[in-house]
Amino acid sequence: MSDLLSEDELKALSEGVADGTIPVDTGYNTRTKVKKHDLASEDSTLGVNLSSVEMINERFIRLFRLGLVEVLRSTPKCNPNKVEIIKYGDYLKGKTAPLAVNMIRLNPLRGHSLVVIDPDIIFQSLDVFFGGFGSTQQTGTLPPTRLFTPTENRIIKLIIEVFFESLKEAWAPLIELETEIASSEINPQFAQIADENDLVVLCRFDVGEGEKKNAIDLVYPYSTLKPIRDLLRNRVATGDGNELSDKQWSEDLEKAVSEASVELSVVLGQLTATYKTLMTAEMGQILYFRKDELARVDIYNNPCFLAELGSVDSQIAIKIKDSLDMLGLSKKERNNG
């Protein structure tokens, strides 16, 4: 007998579904929404909304503006863009030399990151530094092999110093950063902080106004921020805890926890014996030990209380007399030192 339906049976089944005589959607989880997921692809999120990184960038840009004012005696227009997660190869496609490419370390974060400064920002800063109005006479495209002059490198160093100080202070509420430059290049292709298909977190800061806007890019490898995603998640604002919904949630959580079952064990006493004594022990042999005045109550092998042993209605019971801290010390022991 064949397990396949015949053509007549298939036709009858189709007609039954069409006219409603055969019910459909009678299986399990029929309303569950399905989301396509490729197990071979790397997760493109940090486990949290990138707004946590954007909050850091907002704080950074305010500090960066103030720092540039002190160095350049000018107030540049700096604004952060939306944080993006892209492949490192896609980021490099839009970059051509010469650029001020600085490979940096942000200890204790793992790996290397990038600070990439558009050359027009350097030329404008140079003009301002020597008393100009921040304009540049540069026209056309710079040759890709064009190196920065010692004076331009000095301006780059000043910008990086302000960048580092602002970045450390912006990250300070989460983690204390130690910054240093690992190497400097003019071609981003030589700054391999990740493979082409690896994900990076792009933080772009626009400098200037209108069509003259240039950019300073801060590029974190995805692997740099992934280990601290829980820390970033905790930085997302969740209210001051006084909202009605928060209170209701706390009450529901407390109620659910209070109904949870826990296993208690009562330790009446302990003794110390040698391995030889235990190996030669025989049935009926008596081992002596000193019984403490109060029994210790453990919850999942963690000392929690001291209790007095007794009975209630012919059942053995304990009466809680004191609580123990994480070190297993009672209140009296803590007070004594």
N, C-alpha and C positions, 0 to 999 in steps of 0.2 A: 504494500500500500504506500503510495507516494505521500510525502509530507507537504507537497506544494499544492496550492489551490488551483483548481481548473479555471479556464477562461469564463465559464458560466458562473462559477462561484465568485470570482473577482468582480464580475459585472454586477451580480446581485448585491455584493457588499458595497460597491460604489454607489449604487442606486439607494440602498438603505441609509447610507451616510448622508446622501444629498437630500432625501425627503424627510430625514429626522427620525425614521423608525428605528435606526440603530444609534444608541447614545454614544456621544464622544466626550472627551475630556473627563473620563472616569478614572484615570490613573492617579498616581501619587505625584504631588508637587507640580500640578499642571499649571499653576500660576507663577512658578518660580522663573525669574528672569535669568537668562544665560548670557554670560560675558565671555567673549573669546579671549583665550590666554595661550600664549606660546611658551611652553616650558623651556625652550632653548634660548629664549631671549632674556636679557638681564632686566630686572625690575627697574623701571624708569622713574620711580618715586623714591623719596627718602623715608617713606613711612609716615611723613607728616606733610602738611601743607607748606609750601615753600615761603609762605608769608612770614615764617620765623626767620628765614634768611633775609627777607626783605626788611624786617624790623631792624636787623643788624645793619643793613645797608643804609637805612634812613638815619640811624644814629651816626654811622660812619660819615655820611656826606655832610652832615652839619659840622662835625669836627674837622673834616677835611677842608671845608670852605674857610673856617676860622684860621686853620694852620697856614693856608696859602696866603691869606691876608697879611699875616705876620711876616712871611718870607718875601712875597712879591709886592706888598703894599698895594694890592688891588683886590677887588672882590669879583672873582670869576663866577659865571653862571654854571653851576654844577647840579645835575639832577640824576637820580638813579632810574634805570629802566627796570622793567619786570624781569625777575630772575628766570632763567631758562635752563632746562636740561637738554643738552644736545650731544651728538657724537663729536669726539675731538677732531676727527677728520673733516666734518662739516664746518667746524669753526675755522680750521686752517684754510679752507677753500676761499674764504673771503678776505684773507690777509696776505698782503704783498710787502716785501722789503722795500725801503728800510723802515723799521719800526724799533722803538725802544722796548725790547723784549727782555724782561727780567724774570729769571727763574728763582723762586724764593722758597724758603722753608718756614713753616709756621708750626714750630714745636709747641705742644706735643702732638699736633695733628700729623698724621702719617703722610709720607710722600712729598712731592713738590707741587707748588702752585705757580701761577703766572700773573705778572702784572705787565700789561701791554699798553704803551702810551703812544698815541698818534703823534707823528713828527710835527704837525702844525701846532699842537699844544706846546711843544718844546720851543718852537720858534717864537710863538706869541709870548710865552713866559719869559724868554730871553729878552724880547723887546721891552716888556714891562719892567724887568729887572734893571735895565739900564736907562729907565726913565721914559720909555716910549708909551704908546697908547694900546699896545697889545695887538698891533696889526703885523702882518707878514707880507713881504714883497715876493714871496716864493710863488712862481707860476709854473704850470706844467707838472709833470711827474718826475719825482726824484729818481735817479738811476738806482737800481737795486743794490749796487755795490757801494753806494755812498755811505761813508762812515761819519759818525758824529764827531765834531771837533771837541777839543778839551773843554772849551767854554760850555758847549752844549751838554757835554757829559756832566759838568758841574751842575747845570740846571736840572738834569735828570736826577742826579743824586739828591738835590734839595727836595724835589717833588717826591721821591721815594721815601725820604726821611719823614716828611709830613704824612705820607700815605701810611707808613708803618705805625707811627704814633697814633694816628686816628683809628687805624684798624685794631690795634691792641686795646684801645679804650672802648671801642664799639663792642668787642668780644668780651670785655672784662666781666660783665655780669654772669657770663656762662663759663668762661675758661680763661686762664692767664696765658697769653701767647708770648712766645719769644720769636722774633722775626730776624731773618738774615737773608742776604742775597747769595744764592749759590753760583749763578753765572749770569752774564748779560750777552745778548745777541742782537743783531739787526734783522735776522731772518727767523720768523717763527717756526719754520720747518726744522730748524736745528734744536728747538726747545721741546724735546719729547718727554712731556710729563705723563703721557698715557699713549696707548695704542690708538690707531685711527678709529677703531670700532668701539673703544671704551667711552663711557659717558662722562661728561664734565658738567659742572654747574657754572654757568656764565652769569657774572654780575657786571653789567655795563653801566658806566657813568658818563652821561653826555656833558661835554664842556663847551660852552658857547651858546649862541642863539641863532634861530632861523636856519638858513641853509649853511651857515658856517659852523654848525655843530660838529665837534670831533669827539672822540671817545677814549676813555681809559677803561680797560677791561681787567677784571679780576677773575681768574679762572681757577676753580677748585676741581681737582679730579673727584669723580663720584665716590671713589673709595676713601677719600679723605673725610667726607662728611657722614658717610654711612655709619661708622662706628659710634657717632655721637648723635644719632637721630633721636634717641630718647631724650637727650638733653635739649635738643632743638624743639622737640614736641612740647616740653614743659614750659618753653618761653612764649608759647602762643597764649594771648590774653584769654582768660576764661571767666572774667567777672570778679567781683570782690567777695563772692561767697554769700551775699545777703539776699540774692534773688529768691523768689518764692519757689522756683523750680529746683534751685540748688538745695534748699531746705527740705523739700519733699523727697529729693533724691537721697539726701543724707538719712532721712528717717526710714525710707524703704531699705537702704543698705544696712542700717543698724538693726532693723527688724529681721532681715534675712540672715545676718550674721548671728544674731542672738538665738536663732532656731537651729544653728548648726550643731551637730553632735561632735563631742571631743572625747578622747579616751584618757582616763585618769588612772594612774597606778600609785599605790601607797607603799612607800619603802619603810618597813618597820625597823630595819637595822642593817649594818654592814659589818663584815669581818674580813680580815686579811689572813691568808694562809699560804704556805709554801707549795710549790708544785709537787714536791715529794709527798706532802700530807694528803693532797687531793688524789694522787695516784695510788696511795696505799689505803685510802679510806674504804671501810667496810660497812655493810648494813648494820645499823644499830649504834655505830660510833657517834659520839656526841662532840660537836664543835661549839666552843663557847664564844660568845661575843657580847659586847655591852649594848644594851638597848637604850636608845636616846629617849629623853622625856617626851619629845614630840616626834611624830612621824613626818616624813617628807612626802609631799604630794607632787608627782611629776605629771606633766601633760606632754605626751609624745616625747618622753625621755628628757624633757626640759624641767628642771626644778622650778616650782611656782609658789608653793605654799608650805607652811608648817601647820600640822593639824594634831588634835588630840583624839586618840582612839577610844571609842566607846560603843554603846549599843542603844538602839531605839526600837521598842516593840519587837524584841527578840531578834533584831537584825543588827549586824555590825555596821557602825557608822563612824564618821569622822566629823570633827568640829574645827573649822578653820580658825587658827589663832594668829597667824602672821603671814605676810607675803614675802617672797624672795625676789631679789633683783636679778639682772641678767647674769651676774657672777655667782648666784646662789647664796647671797648674803641676806640675812634678815635685817629688819630695821634696827634691832638692838646691836647687831654686829657692825652695821654701818655707822651708828652713832659712836661706837667705841673705837672707831678708827680705821 
